[in-house]
Amino acid sequence: MSFDRFRTLLIEAGLQPTPYELAEILWLACHITPAVVDDSLTSTPAPDGGGGALSGDTSGSALTGRTRSGSLHASSTSSAHVFDARRVTVPTAPMLAEVLRLQRSLRPLKRRLRSKRLTVLDEEGTAELIARQHRRSRVWAPVFSPSSERGLDLALIFDTGQAMSVWSPLEKELQTMFAQLGVFRTIRPWRLTDGGHGLRVSTMTGPRSPRRPATLVDPSGRTITLVVSDCSGRHWWQGRAQPLLHRLALAGPTAIVQPMPEHLWHRTAAPAVPGTATLDRPYAPNNAVRFQPFDEEPPPAGRVPVPVLEIDPIWLANWVRLVRGVAGDGAPAAMTYVSPYRPPSSMPLPDLAPVPSSPERVRRFRATASAEAYRLACYLTRVDLHLPVVRLVQAATFARPSPSHLAEVLLSGLVRVKDPARDVYEFVPGAREELALSLTRYERRRLAGVLPAVNRELARRSGTSPQTFAAYVEVAPGTGDHDLVPSARPFGETTTDESAAPASARPRVDAPSRPLTPSRASKAASGPLRGESEPAPLAPGPYFYLSYAHTPRHDPNDRYDPDQWVEKLFTDLCRHVMALADLERGARPGFMDREMTGGHYWPDRLAASLATCRVFVPLYSRRYFESEMCGKEWTAFSERILYHQARGMERAGAIIPALWVPVPVEELPEAARSIQFNDAGLGPRYAEHGFYGIMKLRQYRTAYDTAVYNLARRIVEVGRSVQLTPVEPPHFESLSSAFHRENPTGEPSRLYIAVCASSLYELPEARGPYHYGHQTEEWNPYRPQLGRPLADHIADVAQVCGYRPSTTPLSELPHEEATANDAVLVLVDPWAVMSPELLPLVRRLGDIRRAGGTVLMPWNADDPETMDARPRLLDALESVLDPGGSGEDDLDWTSQGPATLDQFTRALSEMLRATVPRRPAGAPSSGPPDDQFGGEDDR
């Protein structure tokens, strides 16, 4: 505990110690010997009710001079009488993890108006009045003028319903956040209930008698209304909430705060339509909003648009710009339409289909949920689903926990409510086991670090968290006052130092004394959770990399810099990214090369920036796609995305194009044509003229500001959602331009990929099924580091290197004449030689190599089953491929395959650019050099 914290606690207790008294207290504390307490004595509950760390409600055991650890559980039972648990109070995590950033996005709403009720003494006016009347009157009357006051009120309406009980902790957090903001004159929290006589509202601070919703309407227009709802209650589906929302929207700015993620809104009774919105005058009602959907369909007539917001700083910042009337060409928004009439009931029909099985539930959830939600569901298999524990696990394992990810899990169909009064949930039968079975070894290694991460989070929040909940710590049987549930899962661990404190002292939370992960190597392979020590990056990288084509001077003697406008764009982007991303002092928001010109070498800092940046921003123009240097920058970053996907991550869309000069789609090269980008949010002027046009023309200044801000916002969104792993800086000489893929001979550059491996149904004897799939092409020797079939990974690498890949069964490879101008790459499983069904195909490998094809045999150093059988497999391969022992065929390729996934990916890209044959008919064949893929010593 710090000195300032100690002094604050004394003041809160009603004491006002002087500095001299504080010094005496500290001196005395250092010289007091702790008293020994008898076993039979128990402590009384903590007087503060558990406002911070783990506070014990009852005493511990006697002092024995040793340290005892106990597991923390979220529930107890009264069925047994062994009393093996003691009740304690533990801190939990708030639902709003970024309160400061949320408040910053709302601060522009602050404005002051002349009050109609409050006055202040006008000193100058009073003095002037006295000076005028001092001869006519001896009575001096003061002069008052209207005082200024905050100009807006806030009506915060919390919806009710079965699903909204999940968000009960969010109510108090939102009220506290708005109260600390200091923007609104009054904040009135209301609760919307569905009674027997229609909708009713009741205050949450004073008398809670139900009122008619009409009492919420403010005729002065100074009230902003926020409705916190998941729009899934019965009154939403029956159409009784929409007329109320329509009435509020006609009185003042109104919006829905939706705790669920955007991709689930279409399942609610208030689906939202994305688009851009503007407002002619500040703080006008919603009927003055001009909304243009992205799909260009006109809004329904007679309906009022109501913004739907995620609890996210960027969403709130865009809404604030709209409400203040400073959205320029339009602020990005998602609107739902409401009418004054009650629409026909749209209650979802009962699902008459059979209840899906647990494997089917998990499969559907994994296919539709976000990556963060799926990870959270896997982490929650380690604990019991008490809502405070769930929030604690999420805060401990995610750098930016979001309520929307928690909503995905709770509404996924994998969990159900067990005790609504205590916010207790449980997995549906079989779901917990199916989630565990769906994990790879890579994911299970991450799962092993969940409980240690929770311990660190508990230690971090001890003494500082205002939110707590009751838990039960495991003690020796007979020494506690509660009984543990036999099937309860612990979510943390306490350590009570009994030799240094009396039995009534509060236990503290520490990390476990022994590591709970398999090994340090396992943690490094799986990636650290929040709170773990991460390996040092190669170098602090920029947030984004601006790739552009240098414009040459039309006159060498002219000092005019043709790239100064690009530099201005870069500077403005850096300022916005620095503000939106909350980067630390000294961090680089962006990188732009100002020294590269034609013929110069590639600076090391440019390569290092490409290897460590989060987002790649190419500045489109015809000159850009003609530049070989820009094409190589594109190739370098594309390979980083491949390495990211090779580690089992989701496909990363970390390339955000920007238009410098508009380029027709038909003129884009193939590499750029595959990148999807939507420039509607940047404004129509930007889409028509590009950044160069709206920068040079003064009348488009507002359009330029809007486009730059929205582009920076998009960069920050992608940078947060996609965490690309830094790689070694690329070598310029080994890269090819992504925009200059034409073969000089004019021949097609097609790559045939074939796999010689078994399936799950034809495994050789003594070979496990872990690396195989239902089909031959699903073979993955580098699992769990690679989260998909190796052939698919090779196809992506080949596409970046300029090939047109296609996966073909080995038995259906085209004849030599048909592939004379193409490339053939065959992947061979070392265990294929042990399968009688594959022996005929293995014997063809020598002919494929002699015809100019490339044959690769990967060896995974992390596969003990294969590495133990390596000598036996090599002997069998030699007996099949060279039965007479003549040595005519070079069999070094069988033993020199890549040993790790990184070796394979890097060497494969180099080989595809240099050694895979793109030869005319009759040209001499050549395989890859012997040292192209490192052997055993290269592991």
JOUR-V695914 format. One line per field, one symbol per residue. ss: DSSP state (2 for helix, 1 for strand, 0 for the rest). phi: phi as a letter, one per 40 degrees, with the letter a starting at -180 (. if undefined). psi: psi as a letter, one per 20 degrees, with the letter a starting at -180 (. if undefined). A space follows every 10 residues. Layout:
ss->???
phi->???
psi->???
This chain:
ss->0022222222 2200000022 2222222222 2000000000 0000000000 0000110000 0000001111 1110011000 0000111111 1000000022 2222222220 0111111111 1022222222 2220000000 0001111111 0011111110 0022222222 2222222222 2000001111 1111100111 1110000000 1022220000 0011111100 0002222000 0222222222 2001111000 0222222000 0011111110 0000022211 1110000000 0001111110 0022222222 2220000000 1111111100 0000000000 0000000222 2222222200 2222222222 2200112222 2222222000 0022222222 0000111112 2201111000 2222222000 2222222002 2222222222 2000000111 1111000000 0111000000 0111111000 0000000100 0000000002 2222220000 0000000000 0001111000 0000000000 0002222222 2222222222 0000000001 1100000000 0002222222 2200111111 0222220222 2222222222 2222220000 0000100110 0000222002 2220000002 2202222222 2222220222 2222222222 2222222222 2000000000 0222000000 0000000001 1111110000 0000000000 0000022200 0000000002 2222222222 0001111002 2200000000 0011111102 2222000022 2220222222 0001110000 0002222202 2222222222 2000000000 0222000000 2222222222 2222000000 0000000000 000002220
phi->.ccccccccc cccgcbccdc cccccccccc bccdccbccc cbccdcccgg caccbccbcc cccbgbbbba ccbcabbbcb bcfbabcbbb cbcccccbcc cccccccccc abbcccbcbb cccccccccc ccbcccaccc ccbbbdccac cbbbbbbbcb iccccccdcc cccccccccc cgcbcbbbcb bcbbccbhcb bacbbbdbcc bccccccbcc gcbcbbbcac fbccccccgc cccccccccc cadbabcbcc cccbcccccb cbbcibbbbc bcfccccccb bbcccgcccc cgbbcbcbbc cadccccccc ccccgbcgch cdabbbbbbc bcccdbdccc ccccccccdc cccccccbcc cccccccccc ccbcccdccc ccccccbbcb cbcccccdcc bcgcbacbac cbfbbaccdg cccccccccc cccccccccc cdccdccccc ccgbccbbac bbccbcdgbb bbbccdccbc baabbbcccb accccccbbb cccbcccdac ccccccgccc gcccccccac cccbbcbacc ccccbdcccc ccccccccdc cccccccccc cfcccgccca bbcbbcbdgc cccccccccc cbccbbbccc accccccccc cccccccccc cccccccgcc cbccbbcbcc bdbdcccccc ccccccabcc cchcccccbg cccccccccb cccccccccc ccccccdccc cbbcccbcdc cccccbccbb bccdcgccbb bcbbbbacbc cbcccgbccc cbbcbccccb cbcccbcadc cccccccccc cgcbcacbdd cbcccdccbc bbbbbbcbcd ccccbdccdc cccccccccc chcbbbbcbc ccbccccccd dccccccccc cbccgcgccc bcccbbcccb ccdccccccc cccbbccbbc cgcccacccc ccbcccccc
psi->prgggghghg ghjjqmqrhg hghgghghhi jppqqppqhi qqrrqphjjl ieaopphrra arpjkrppqq qpqiqrrjhr kimjqpprpq qrqrhoilgg hghhhihiip qqrpqihqrq pngghgghhh hhjhhhqipo pqpqqpqqrp iqqpoopprr rghihhjhhh ghggggghhi hkhqgqoopq ppqnaikaqq qqqihbpkpq rqihiipoii jjppppooqj kjrhhghjji hghghgghhi hrpqqpooiq qhiihiirim qqpqaqqrph qqkqrhiipo poqhjjpqqq qjqpppqppq mqhgghghhg hghikkicip pprpqqpqri qorqpkppqp oiqqpqrghh ggggghhhrr hghggghghi iirqmpghhg hggghhiphm qphhhhhggh jiihrqpgnh hjlprqqqpi gghhghhiqr hghhhhhijg ghhhghhghh ipihpiprrp rpppaqpiia jrpqphjqpq iaqqooniii qrhiqpqrpr qqhqpiqgrh hghhhipqrp iqoqqprgqo rrgqooprpp pqphohipip oijhhhhggg ghghgghhgh ilqrpiqohr pppjiprpiq roqhhghhhh iirhqpnpnp rhhgiiphgh hhgggghhhg hghghhjjrr ppmjooqqog pppqhiiqrh hhhiopqojh iiqhhghgir hggihhphik ghhggggggh ghghggghhh honppqrqpq pghiqqpiim jpphijqqmq oppqpnrrrh ilqrpjprjh jrahrhijpn ijpihpjrqh hhghggghhh jjrnqpppqh ijqqrhhhjh jaqpppppph ihijohhigh hhiihghggh jirpppnqpo hjnhgghhjg gghhghghhg hmhikhjhpo jhhhikqqir hggggghghh ghihhppmqr piqqqpaqqh jgpqbhii.
